[in-house]
Amino acid sequence: MASLASGAEPSVTHLQASCATLSTSAAVALAIFVGCGARVIPALLAISVQRDLNWPESYVIGPVALAVAVSALGAPLAARGLLHVGARSLLFVSLLALSASLALSSFATSAWHLLLFWGIGVGLSGSLSAFVLAAMIGFREHVRHCGTSFGLFTSIQCLGSATGLLLASRATEAFGWHVVVKAGAAITLAAAFVVVLMIRPGRGQAWRESSTFDRPSYIGVRPRRWAIWRIAAIFFICGASTTGLIDSRLAMLCMGNGLGLTSSADVLAILAICGGIGSAVSGALADRYPARILLILYFAVRALALLWLPLSSFSVGELSAFGALFGLDAALTFPALAKLLSRSLDQYTMVAMMSWMMIAHIFGAAITSAWVGFVGMAGYPVSFTVVGLMCLIAAGLAGASQD
């Protein structure tokens, strides 16, 4: 009897651990989905708020740009807190800050209100990004299939953004932007309490100590500094070509060529949905094929898409086709980059390094966005050409890497 009891106890413990892992993964997925859907609201509604309040354009564009910078600068701190405090507390605080910021922004009467609520509040909530969370879950809970896990979590980010764009754009036209930000705040607040209920207290406090559990045998090989800088350069170019050039400017490009708010949001939603599909597919590919080869292919295709767009007529069909191809390709890169970066890193170092890589990503995005904003609509062909050539350089840097 004692033998049976001792044999049953490990199986029960394993079942409990599996249930806890599943619950944690589901809670993180919910937080990513709702958080990303809510965080697209300020960027989508910026022009509507500016017109409704009769403010200069800089009053609404500035807070959106500030939120991106705050998210990037806060990522390393969020990664450290994630490993030392755990996901439960940080996710709750992140979603709570996002909910409060959206709700309070509906009462904004001056520019500094939006700087505080959209720039600081929404930005801080975004510092706990989907990529840092995906690295945490993928490289600790699902070691043997970390690429697939990373791809699935990043695909949830894309799908959350697409859902937010589709719902918020239509609700704004029907009810106005005040209702939309309040609804987004209410949904985010509800998600915060659901996350607290789903994640077991204390889950994640011992992640640092267990960071080397079940990792492949090449862990312990110290990565060369130049190899890390090369990957950082790839992240920089990735950010320049996605967040800097497309994510922040595609809606303006669509509206500048005669599309309305809903049609522009639809193009962005197509990009996000295809991004979700691309992330999931790329995660599975990264577990089966060399990440270096995948990245060469991805950046080559992205370069061709960016070089082709200035030659098109910018019709609805062509912009939608570009959104589908670019969204699919852009999302493919992150799981492969994460797999390449993780080669010689344990889980603790991987999560911290991913947060620093996100700074490189956002730095590339910020420089590109500032440049595109400076040259204006007339300079878009030059901007697309330059960034397209940068993607070819990224393909070359990926080819020089070692799996």
GUVEXGU-510276 format. One line per 2 residues: number of its first residue (from 0); their letters; for each residue x, y, z of C-alpha. Coordinates in steps of 0.2 Angstrom, whole numbers. Layout:
REM residues N
NUM = a = X Y Z; ...
//
This chain:
REM residues 403
0 = ma = 0 0 0; 14 12 4
2 = sl = 22 8 -13; 6 12 -22
4 = as = 4 28 -12; 22 33 -16
6 = ga = 19 29 -34; 3 39 -35
8 = ep = 10 54 -27; 22 59 -41
10 = sv = 8 57 -54; -3 68 -44
12 = th = 10 81 -42; 14 81 -61
14 = lq = -4 83 -65; -6 98 -53
16 = as = 10 106 -61; 3 103 -78
18 = ca = -13 111 -73; -4 126 -66
20 = tl = 6 128 -81; -9 127 -92
22 = st = -18 140 -81; -3 152 -81
24 = sa = -1 150 -100; -20 154 -103
26 = av = -20 169 -91; -4 176 -100
28 = al = -13 173 -117; -28 182 -111
30 = ai = -18 197 -104; -9 198 -120
32 = fv = -25 198 -131; -34 211 -121
34 = gc = -19 222 -117; -14 223 -136
36 = ga = -32 226 -141; -34 240 -129
38 = rv = -17 248 -132; -21 251 -151
40 = ip = -36 262 -146; -25 278 -143
42 = al = -16 277 -160; -32 273 -169
44 = la = -43 287 -160; -29 301 -161
46 = is = -36 310 -176; -54 308 -170
48 = vq = -49 316 -153; -39 329 -161
50 = rd = -54 334 -172; -67 333 -158
52 = ln = -57 344 -146; -50 355 -160
54 = wp = -32 353 -154; -16 354 -164
56 = es = -11 337 -171; 5 337 -160
58 = yv = -6 336 -145; -12 319 -149
60 = ig = 3 312 -159; 15 316 -145
62 = pv = 7 305 -132; 6 290 -144
64 = al = 25 292 -148; 29 294 -130
66 = av = 20 278 -125; 31 269 -137
68 = av = 47 276 -129; 41 273 -112
70 = sa = 37 255 -116; 54 252 -123
72 = lg = 63 260 -109; 53 250 -96
74 = ap = 55 233 -104; 71 229 -95
76 = la = 63 233 -78; 48 224 -82
78 = ar = 58 208 -86; 68 209 -70
80 = gl = 51 211 -60; 44 197 -70
82 = lh = 58 185 -64; 58 191 -46
84 = vg = 40 195 -42; 31 184 -54
86 = ar = 18 186 -68; 3 187 -57
88 = sl = 6 203 -48; 14 212 -63
90 = lf = 1 207 -75; -13 214 -63
92 = vs = -4 230 -61; -1 232 -80
94 = ll = -19 229 -84; -25 240 -70
96 = al = -14 254 -76; -20 252 -94
98 = sa = -38 252 -88; -36 268 -77
100 = sl = -26 277 -91; -40 274 -104
102 = al = -54 278 -92; -46 294 -87
104 = ss = -42 300 -105; -60 301 -108
106 = fa = -60 317 -96; -45 325 -104
108 = ts = -46 344 -106; -28 348 -110
110 = aw = -13 341 -119; -4 336 -103
112 = hl = -18 325 -98; -15 314 -113
114 = ll = 4 315 -110; 0 307 -93
116 = fw = -13 295 -97; -8 289 -115
118 = gi = 10 293 -115; 15 287 -97
120 = gv = 0 276 -92; -2 266 -108
122 = gl = 17 266 -111; 21 259 -94
124 = sg = 7 245 -96; 16 241 -113
126 = sl = 33 238 -105; 27 221 -100
128 = sa = 27 216 -119; 20 201 -127
130 = fv = 38 196 -132; 45 197 -115
132 = la = 30 186 -108; 32 174 -123
134 = am = 50 172 -119; 46 169 -101
136 = ig = 33 155 -104; 41 148 -120
138 = fr = 59 146 -113; 53 140 -96
140 = eh = 37 130 -97; 38 123 -115
142 = vr = 57 121 -117; 57 108 -131
144 = hc = 45 117 -142; 50 135 -137
146 = gt = 49 142 -154; 31 135 -156
148 = sf = 26 143 -139; 34 159 -143
150 = gl = 25 160 -160; 8 156 -153
152 = ft = 10 170 -139; 15 183 -152
154 = si = 1 178 -164; -11 181 -149
156 = qc = -4 199 -149; -7 201 -167
158 = lg = -25 195 -166; -28 206 -151
160 = sa = -23 221 -160; -34 216 -175
162 = tg = -49 214 -164; -46 230 -156
164 = ll = -44 239 -172; -60 232 -180
166 = la = -71 234 -164; -64 251 -160
168 = sr = -66 259 -177; -84 254 -179
170 = at = -89 258 -162; -81 275 -164
172 = ea = -91 279 -179; -107 273 -170
174 = fg = -105 280 -153; -90 291 -152
176 = wh = -73 290 -145; -78 293 -127
178 = vv = -88 277 -126; -74 267 -134
180 = vk = -61 272 -122; -72 269 -107
182 = ag = -78 252 -114; -59 247 -117
184 = aa = -56 252 -99; -70 241 -92
186 = it = -65 226 -102; -46 228 -97
188 = la = -51 229 -79; -62 214 -80
190 = aa = -47 204 -88; -35 210 -74
192 = fv = -46 201 -61; -48 186 -72
194 = vv = -29 184 -73; -27 186 -54
196 = lm = -39 171 -52; -31 160 -65
198 = ir = -13 162 -59; -9 153 -43
200 = pg = -1 164 -30; 18 162 -30
202 = rg = 19 155 -47; 35 162 -55
204 = qa = 44 166 -39; 56 152 -41
206 = wr = 59 154 -60; 76 161 -59
208 = es = 82 146 -48; 75 134 -61
210 = st = 80 143 -76; 92 130 -82
212 = fd = 80 115 -80; 79 104 -95
214 = rp = 88 116 -106; 99 108 -121
216 = sy = 116 103 -118; 124 118 -126
218 = ig = 119 130 -112; 134 137 -104
220 = vr = 143 141 -120; 145 160 -118
222 = pr = 139 169 -133; 152 181 -141
224 = rw = 148 199 -139; 149 203 -158
226 = ai = 136 189 -161; 124 198 -148
228 = wr = 127 215 -157; 123 207 -174
230 = ia = 107 201 -167; 103 218 -160
232 = ai = 106 225 -177; 94 213 -184
234 = ff = 81 218 -171; 85 237 -175
236 = ic = 81 234 -194; 66 224 -189
238 = ga = 59 238 -179; 63 251 -192
240 = st = 53 241 -205; 38 236 -195
242 = tg = 34 248 -180; 43 263 -187
244 = li = 38 262 -206; 22 252 -207
246 = ds = 13 250 -190; 14 269 -186
248 = rl = 12 276 -204; 1 264 -214
250 = am = -15 271 -208; -9 288 -213
252 = lc = -4 282 -230; -21 274 -232
254 = mg = -30 290 -227; -18 300 -238
256 = ng = -24 290 -253; -42 292 -250
258 = lg = -47 278 -238; -59 282 -223
260 = lt = -56 277 -205; -65 260 -206
262 = ss = -56 255 -223; -39 260 -216
264 = ad = -43 250 -200; -48 236 -211
266 = vl = -31 236 -220; -22 237 -203
268 = ai = -33 222 -196; -28 212 -212
270 = la = -10 215 -208; -13 210 -189
272 = ic = -23 194 -193; -10 189 -206
274 = gg = 3 193 -193; -5 181 -181
276 = ig = -5 167 -193; 13 171 -198
278 = sa = 19 170 -179; 11 153 -176
280 = vs = 18 146 -192; 35 153 -189
282 = ga = 36 146 -172; 33 128 -178
284 = la = 46 131 -192; 59 138 -180
286 = dr = 58 122 -170; 61 111 -186
288 = yp = 73 121 -197; 88 132 -194
290 = ar = 83 150 -189; 97 157 -199
292 = il = 90 151 -215; 72 156 -211
294 = li = 78 174 -207; 87 176 -223
296 = ly = 71 171 -232; 59 182 -221
298 = fa = 70 198 -223; 72 195 -242
300 = vr = 53 194 -245; 50 209 -234
302 = al = 63 219 -244; 54 214 -260
304 = al = 37 220 -253; 44 236 -247
306 = lw = 52 240 -263; 36 235 -273
308 = lp = 24 246 -263; 30 263 -270
310 = ls = 28 257 -288; 10 252 -285
312 = sf = -6 264 -287; -10 263 -268
314 = sv = -28 256 -272; -38 247 -259
316 = ge = -34 231 -266; -16 233 -268
318 = ls = -14 240 -250; -24 226 -243
320 = af = -13 213 -253; 2 222 -246
322 = ga = -5 222 -228; -8 203 -230
324 = lf = 10 199 -237; 19 211 -225
326 = gl = 9 206 -210; 12 187 -213
328 = da = 31 190 -216; 34 203 -202
330 = al = 27 191 -189; 37 177 -195
332 = tf = 54 185 -189; 51 185 -170
334 = pa = 50 167 -166; 66 163 -177
336 = la = 75 178 -169; 71 172 -152
338 = kl = 76 154 -156; 93 161 -163
340 = ls = 95 172 -148; 92 158 -135
342 = rs = 105 146 -142; 118 150 -127
344 = ld = 106 158 -114; 97 151 -99
346 = qy = 79 156 -96; 84 171 -84
348 = tm = 96 178 -96; 85 175 -111
350 = va = 71 185 -104; 82 199 -99
352 = mm = 91 199 -116; 74 199 -125
354 = sw = 69 215 -115; 86 224 -121
356 = mm = 83 218 -139; 65 226 -138
358 = ia = 74 242 -135; 85 240 -151
360 = hi = 68 236 -160; 60 252 -153
362 = fg = 75 262 -156; 75 257 -175
364 = aa = 56 261 -175; 58 278 -167
366 = it = 72 284 -179; 62 278 -194
368 = sa = 46 285 -188; 54 302 -185
370 = wv = 62 302 -202; 46 297 -211
372 = gf = 37 311 -202; 50 323 -206
374 = vg = 50 320 -225; 31 318 -226
376 = ma = 20 310 -238; 30 316 -253
378 = gy = 45 306 -246; 37 289 -244
380 = pv = 44 281 -259; 62 285 -254
382 = sf = 58 279 -236; 51 263 -242
384 = tv = 66 260 -253; 79 264 -240
386 = vg = 71 253 -227; 69 239 -240
388 = lm = 88 240 -243; 90 239 -224
390 = cl = 80 223 -224; 92 215 -237
392 = ia = 107 220 -225; 97 211 -211
394 = ag = 96 195 -222; 115 196 -224
396 = la = 118 198 -205; 106 183 -202
398 = ga = 116 173 -215; 132 177 -205
400 = sq = 125 170 -189; 127 153 -182
402 = d = 112 142 -177
//
